[in-house]
Amino acid sequence: MRVLVVGSGGREHALVWRLASSPTLTELHAAPGNPGIAALATCHPVGSEDGDGLRELARSLGADLVVVGPEAPLVAGVADTLRHVGISVFGPSAAAARIEGSKRFAKDVMAAAGVPTARLLDEPRAPCVLKADGLAAGKGVIVCRTDAELEQALRGAPVDRTMLVEELLDGPEVSILALCDGREAIVLAPARDYKRALDGDEGPNTGGMGSFAPVGVDRDEAELVETCIRPVLDELAGRGSPFVGTLFAGLMLTADGPRVLEYNCRFGDPETQSVLPLVDGDLLEPLAAAATGSLAGTSLGRREGAAVTVIVTAGDYPASGDRGTPIEGIEEAEASGALVFHAGTALRDGQLVTNGGRLVGVTATGATISAARERAYAASDLIRIDGCRRRGDIALGVEDA
């Protein structure tokens, strides 16, 4: 099977890494890819939101399957452009991707489907959560616990965005990633990511500073699927927009039960980097099956143990990124047994250099979360980038699932 993966970040590197081991794979391509992906797949200089360019590339390659990684091209309708010419795509249509592209639409779908979620408030009042209605690369949510935080958030709110105001919920968060064919779903290991920039969950929201899997939940996973995944699949299908791709539910496990904070229309980043090493089986099989109509007869197991991912970022991230600083030590980190997923890297005159905010993700596995954490931090210690930083508390003090 000839596969094209669309995207250039750490999530796409993890997908390429996992798909590269499929026994049914014959060719693996990426657009545009990155230096880490280039070690496993043939990269092509076509942007992830260039629907026409991707269509022609997929045609020229004779691609049997296109896997779209990022949310922006999905919301923009890239999957539709490909499907219109008969190319199989793992990724939702623009109509279904509105579940992430519009928080207002997502609230409407949840209400119609009976999915438990945070209440909308008529006006901002602390404590509350402000959410920008649109894509924000994981940075569009502001938690306001005090009047001062709320005032600051309202001053900095984008003038061109509708802002939703929700009640503030408390409890541990968990990410559920479900591979969907429009009706049925295969759920991967529950994960947790760390959005805040600084230790102790301080600082601004980011695209994600690290993650771990599996997360222990106080109820059966099948119940979470029936509560938070299947009703949305049914509702979208009933609206004529069946969801084919990864439906990612961000949940808060409150004292009153699970509440959906948001839905995403793609694999999570950096959750994917922790979840995929725990997949037991051929990932390509269900992706291709979902894209062609039905997951029936496909399944994925889970490996024992745990995985932890630590993100190494530019020093001023998320305010700004870094470009052109040499990156050293990747080979040493990989030699220690860890996986290093490139997120914001580039090659300049044969030298690997920085090219973004989140630079690399270092993932390690172990028999326990603490063992995986120790290995991930030890490996990230080997990576040398002037001015870089990381959180020091990813998966710290977490009990094994």
C-alpha positions as CSV (number, residue, x, y, z in Angstrom):
1,M,0.0,0.0,0.0
2,R,1.3,3.5,-0.9
3,V,0.7,6.0,1.8
4,L,1.0,9.8,1.9
5,V,1.1,11.5,5.3
6,V,0.3,15.2,5.3
7,G,2.0,17.5,7.8
8,S,5.4,18.4,9.2
9,G,5.2,18.2,13.0
10,G,6.0,15.8,15.8
11,R,2.5,14.1,15.5
12,E,3.2,13.4,11.8
13,H,6.7,12.1,12.6
14,A,5.1,9.7,15.1
15,L,2.5,8.6,12.5
16,V,5.2,8.0,9.9
17,W,7.3,6.1,12.4
18,R,4.4,3.8,13.3
19,L,3.2,3.3,9.7
20,A,6.7,2.5,8.5
21,S,6.5,-0.9,10.4
22,S,3.3,-2.0,8.6
23,P,3.7,-5.3,6.7
24,T,1.3,-4.0,4.0
25,L,3.2,-0.8,3.3
26,T,5.0,-0.6,0.0
27,E,5.8,3.1,-0.2
28,L,5.7,5.9,2.4
29,H,5.6,9.6,1.5
30,A,5.1,12.8,3.4
31,A,4.2,16.4,2.5
32,P,5.9,18.5,3.4
33,G,7.6,16.4,6.2
34,N,10.6,17.4,8.2
35,P,14.2,16.1,8.7
36,G,13.1,13.3,11.1
37,I,10.3,12.2,8.8
38,A,12.8,12.2,5.8
39,A,14.7,9.4,7.4
40,L,11.6,7.1,7.1
41,A,9.7,8.5,4.1
42,T,10.1,10.4,0.9
43,C,9.3,14.1,1.5
44,H,7.7,16.4,-1.0
45,P,7.6,20.2,-0.9
46,V,3.9,20.6,-0.9
47,G,2.2,22.5,2.0
48,S,-0.3,20.8,4.2
49,E,-3.1,23.3,3.3
50,D,-2.4,23.2,-0.5
51,G,-5.4,21.0,-1.5
52,D,-4.8,21.2,-5.2
53,G,-1.1,20.5,-4.8
54,L,-1.8,17.5,-2.5
55,R,-4.4,16.2,-4.9
56,E,-1.9,16.2,-7.8
57,L,0.9,14.7,-5.6
58,A,-1.4,11.9,-4.4
59,R,-2.4,11.2,-8.1
60,S,1.2,11.2,-9.3
61,L,2.3,8.8,-6.5
62,G,-0.7,6.5,-7.0
63,A,-1.4,6.9,-3.3
64,D,-3.7,4.3,-1.9
65,L,-4.3,6.3,1.3
66,V,-3.7,9.8,2.4
67,V,-3.5,10.5,6.2
68,V,-4.0,14.1,7.1
69,G,-2.3,15.1,10.3
70,P,-3.0,18.8,11.2
71,E,-6.4,20.3,11.9
72,A,-6.1,23.4,9.7
73,P,-6.1,21.6,6.4
74,L,-9.0,19.4,7.6
75,V,-11.1,22.4,8.6
76,A,-10.2,24.0,5.3
77,G,-11.5,21.0,3.3
78,V,-8.3,19.3,2.1
79,A,-9.9,15.8,2.7
80,D,-12.9,16.8,0.5
81,T,-10.6,17.9,-2.3
82,L,-8.9,14.5,-2.3
83,R,-12.1,12.5,-2.0
84,H,-13.7,14.3,-4.9
85,V,-11.2,12.7,-7.2
86,G,-11.5,9.2,-5.6
87,I,-8.5,9.2,-3.3
88,S,-9.0,7.4,0.0
89,V,-8.4,9.7,3.0
90,F,-8.2,9.2,6.7
91,G,-9.4,12.5,8.0
92,P,-12.8,14.1,8.2
93,S,-14.6,16.3,5.7
94,A,-14.7,20.1,6.3
95,A,-18.3,19.7,7.5
96,A,-17.3,17.1,10.1
97,A,-14.1,18.9,11.1
98,R,-16.3,21.8,12.3
99,I,-16.4,19.9,15.5
100,E,-12.9,21.4,16.1
101,G,-13.1,24.4,13.8
102,S,-16.0,26.0,15.6
103,K,-16.5,25.7,19.4
104,R,-20.0,27.0,19.0
105,F,-20.8,24.3,16.5
106,A,-19.3,21.7,18.8
107,K,-21.6,22.9,21.7
108,D,-24.6,22.6,19.4
109,V,-23.6,19.0,18.5
110,M,-23.0,18.1,22.1
111,A,-26.4,19.5,23.1
112,A,-28.2,17.6,20.4
113,A,-26.3,14.4,21.1
114,G,-26.8,14.6,24.9
115,V,-23.1,14.7,25.7
116,P,-22.2,16.1,29.1
117,T,-20.1,19.2,28.9
118,A,-19.5,22.5,30.7
119,R,-22.3,25.0,30.9
120,L,-22.2,28.1,28.8
121,L,-22.5,31.3,30.8
122,D,-24.4,34.4,29.7
123,E,-21.6,36.8,30.6
124,P,-18.0,36.6,31.8
125,R,-17.7,36.2,35.6
126,A,-14.9,34.5,37.5
127,P,-14.3,31.7,37.9
128,C,-14.8,30.8,34.2
129,V,-13.1,29.7,31.0
130,L,-12.9,31.9,27.9
131,K,-12.6,30.1,24.6
132,A,-12.0,31.6,21.2
133,D,-14.4,30.2,18.6
134,G,-12.0,28.9,16.0
135,L,-8.7,27.2,15.5
136,A,-6.0,28.5,17.9
137,A,-3.3,25.8,17.8
138,G,-4.1,24.7,21.3
139,K,-3.7,28.3,22.7
140,G,-7.3,29.6,22.5
141,V,-8.5,28.7,26.0
142,I,-7.9,31.0,29.0
143,V,-8.7,29.9,32.5
144,C,-9.8,32.8,34.7
145,R,-10.0,31.9,38.4
146,T,-10.0,35.5,39.7
147,D,-11.5,38.8,38.6
148,A,-8.0,40.1,37.8
149,E,-7.3,37.1,35.5
150,L,-10.6,37.6,33.8
151,E,-10.0,41.3,33.2
152,Q,-6.6,40.6,31.8
153,A,-8.0,37.9,29.5
154,L,-10.8,40.2,28.2
155,R,-8.2,42.9,27.4
156,G,-6.2,40.5,25.4
157,A,-9.1,38.7,23.7
158,P,-8.9,38.8,19.9
159,V,-11.3,41.4,18.4
160,D,-12.0,39.3,15.4
161,R,-13.1,36.2,17.3
162,T,-16.3,35.3,19.1
163,M,-15.5,34.3,22.7
164,L,-17.5,31.6,24.5
165,V,-17.7,31.7,28.3
166,E,-18.0,28.4,30.1
167,E,-18.2,27.4,33.7
168,L,-14.9,26.3,35.2
169,L,-14.7,22.6,35.9
170,D,-12.3,20.8,38.2
171,G,-10.8,17.4,38.0
172,P,-8.1,15.4,36.1
173,E,-8.1,15.7,32.4
174,V,-7.8,12.8,29.9
175,S,-7.5,12.6,26.1
176,I,-9.5,9.9,24.3
177,L,-8.4,9.3,20.7
178,A,-10.8,7.2,18.6
179,L,-10.3,5.9,15.1
180,C,-13.7,6.3,13.4
181,D,-15.3,5.2,10.2
182,G,-18.4,7.4,10.6
183,R,-20.3,5.0,12.8
184,E,-17.9,2.7,14.7
185,A,-14.7,3.5,16.7
186,I,-11.5,1.9,17.9
187,V,-10.1,3.7,21.0
188,L,-6.4,4.1,21.7
189,A,-4.8,4.2,25.1
190,P,-6.1,7.2,27.2
191,A,-3.5,9.9,27.5
192,R,-2.9,13.2,29.3
193,D,-1.1,16.3,28.0
194,Y,0.4,19.3,29.7
195,K,-0.8,22.6,28.1
196,R,0.7,25.2,30.3
197,A,4.2,26.5,29.5
198,L,5.7,26.2,33.0
199,D,6.1,23.7,35.8
200,G,3.1,23.4,38.1
201,D,0.7,24.2,35.3
202,E,1.7,27.9,35.4
203,G,2.1,30.3,32.5
204,P,0.2,30.6,29.2
205,N,-1.3,27.7,27.2
206,T,0.8,26.1,24.5
207,G,0.4,23.5,21.9
208,G,1.5,21.0,24.5
209,M,4.7,20.6,26.6
210,G,4.5,16.8,27.1
211,S,2.2,13.8,27.6
212,F,1.9,10.3,29.0
213,A,-0.1,7.2,28.5
214,P,-2.0,5.3,29.7
215,V,-4.1,7.3,32.1
216,G,-6.1,5.5,34.7
217,V,-9.8,6.4,34.6
218,D,-12.3,5.7,37.3
219,R,-14.8,4.1,34.9
220,D,-14.8,1.6,32.1
221,E,-13.4,3.0,28.9
222,A,-16.3,1.5,27.0
223,E,-18.6,3.7,29.0
224,L,-16.6,6.8,28.1
225,V,-17.0,5.8,24.4
226,E,-20.7,5.4,24.8
227,T,-21.0,8.7,26.6
228,C,-18.6,10.9,24.7
229,I,-17.7,9.4,21.3
230,R,-20.6,7.4,19.9
231,P,-23.3,10.0,20.4
232,V,-21.3,12.5,18.4
233,L,-20.6,10.1,15.6
234,D,-24.4,9.4,15.4
235,E,-25.3,13.1,15.5
236,L,-22.8,14.0,12.7
237,A,-23.9,11.0,10.6
238,G,-27.5,12.1,11.1
239,R,-26.6,15.6,9.8
240,G,-25.1,14.1,6.7
241,S,-21.5,14.7,7.8
242,P,-20.2,11.3,8.9
243,F,-16.9,11.6,10.8
244,V,-14.1,9.6,9.2
245,G,-10.7,10.1,11.0
246,T,-9.5,10.5,14.6
247,L,-12.1,12.0,16.9
248,F,-10.2,13.3,19.9
249,A,-12.3,14.0,23.0
250,G,-10.7,16.2,25.7
251,L,-12.4,15.2,29.0
252,M,-12.5,16.5,32.5
253,L,-13.2,13.7,35.1
254,T,-15.3,15.8,37.6
255,A,-16.8,14.6,40.8
256,D,-20.1,14.5,38.9
257,G,-18.8,12.4,36.1
258,P,-17.0,13.0,32.8
259,R,-17.5,16.3,31.0
260,V,-16.3,17.0,27.5
261,L,-14.1,20.1,27.3
262,E,-13.6,20.0,23.6
263,Y,-13.4,17.8,20.5
264,N,-10.6,17.8,18.0
265,C,-10.8,16.4,14.5
266,R,-7.3,14.7,14.4
267,F,-4.6,12.9,16.3
268,G,-3.5,14.9,19.4
269,D,-0.1,16.5,19.6
270,P,1.8,15.5,21.8
271,E,-0.6,12.7,22.9
272,T,0.1,10.8,19.7
273,Q,3.8,10.5,20.5
274,S,2.9,8.7,23.8
275,V,0.0,6.7,22.5
276,L,1.4,5.2,19.3
277,P,4.3,3.4,21.0
278,L,1.7,1.5,23.0
279,V,-0.2,0.3,20.0
280,D,0.0,-3.5,19.5
281,G,-0.8,-4.3,15.8
282,D,-0.7,-2.8,12.4
283,L,-1.9,0.8,12.6
284,L,-2.3,1.1,8.8
285,E,-5.0,-1.6,8.7
286,P,-7.7,0.4,10.7
287,L,-6.7,3.7,9.1
288,A,-7.2,2.2,5.6
289,A,-10.4,0.4,6.6
290,A,-12.0,3.5,8.1
291,A,-11.0,5.5,5.0
292,T,-12.7,3.0,2.7
293,G,-15.9,2.7,4.7
294,S,-15.8,0.2,7.6
295,L,-13.7,-0.8,10.6
296,A,-15.5,-4.1,10.8
297,G,-13.0,-6.9,11.3
298,T,-10.2,-4.7,12.4
299,S,-8.7,-4.2,15.8
300,L,-5.7,-2.9,17.7
301,G,-4.2,-4.2,21.0
302,R,-2.3,-2.4,23.6
303,R,1.2,-3.1,24.8
304,E,2.0,-3.4,28.5
305,G,3.8,-0.6,30.2
306,A,3.7,3.2,29.7
307,A,5.1,6.0,27.6
308,V,6.1,9.5,28.5
309,T,6.9,12.4,26.1
310,V,8.9,15.5,27.0
311,I,8.8,18.4,24.6
312,V,11.9,20.5,24.1
313,T,11.0,24.1,23.1
314,A,12.5,27.4,22.1
315,G,13.3,29.5,25.2
316,D,10.6,32.1,24.6
317,Y,7.9,29.6,23.4
318,P,4.9,30.1,23.2
319,A,5.5,33.9,22.7
320,S,8.0,33.2,19.9
321,G,10.0,30.4,18.3
322,D,13.6,29.9,17.3
323,R,15.2,29.5,13.9
324,G,18.7,28.5,12.9
325,T,20.2,27.4,16.2
326,P,22.2,24.1,15.8
327,I,20.7,21.0,17.3
328,E,23.1,18.3,18.7
329,G,22.6,15.1,20.5
330,I,19.7,13.5,18.7
331,E,21.7,10.4,17.9
332,E,22.8,10.0,21.5
333,A,19.2,10.3,22.7
334,E,18.0,7.7,20.2
335,A,20.9,5.4,21.1
336,S,19.7,5.5,24.7
337,G,16.5,3.7,23.5
338,A,14.3,6.8,23.3
339,L,12.3,8.0,20.3
340,V,13.0,11.6,19.1
341,F,10.2,13.1,17.1
342,H,11.0,16.2,15.1
343,A,8.5,19.0,15.5
344,G,10.3,22.3,14.6
345,T,13.5,21.3,12.9
346,A,15.2,22.0,9.5
347,L,18.4,21.2,7.7
348,R,20.7,24.0,6.8
349,D,23.9,23.2,4.9
350,G,23.7,19.6,6.4
351,Q,23.3,20.9,9.9
352,L,20.1,20.2,11.9
353,V,18.8,23.5,13.2
354,T,15.8,24.9,15.0
355,N,12.7,25.9,13.0
356,G,9.8,26.7,15.3
357,G,8.5,26.8,18.9
358,R,8.2,23.2,19.9
359,L,11.5,21.7,18.6
360,V,11.5,18.0,19.4
361,G,9.6,15.5,21.5
362,V,11.5,12.8,23.4
363,T,9.4,9.7,24.1
364,A,10.5,6.7,26.2
365,T,8.6,3.6,27.3
366,G,8.9,1.6,30.5
367,A,7.2,-0.9,32.6
368,T,5.7,1.9,34.7
369,I,5.0,5.6,34.1
370,S,7.9,6.5,36.5
371,A,10.3,4.3,34.6
372,A,9.3,5.8,31.3
373,R,9.5,9.3,32.7
374,E,13.1,8.7,34.0
375,R,14.2,7.4,30.6
376,A,12.5,10.3,28.7
377,Y,14.2,12.9,30.9
378,A,17.6,11.1,30.7
379,A,17.4,11.1,26.9
380,S,16.3,14.7,26.7
381,D,19.3,15.6,28.8
382,L,21.4,14.4,25.9
383,I,19.9,16.9,23.4
384,R,21.8,20.2,23.2
385,I,20.2,23.4,21.8
386,D,21.3,26.8,23.0
387,G,18.5,28.6,24.8
388,C,16.0,25.7,24.8
389,R,13.9,24.7,27.7
390,R,11.4,22.0,28.9
391,R,9.0,21.4,31.7
392,G,10.5,19.4,34.5
393,D,7.3,17.9,35.8
394,I,5.8,15.9,33.0
395,A,4.1,12.8,34.5
396,L,5.7,13.6,37.9
397,G,4.0,11.8,40.8
398,V,1.5,10.0,38.5
399,E,0.3,6.6,39.6
400,D,0.3,3.8,37.0
401,A,-3.0,3.0,35.3
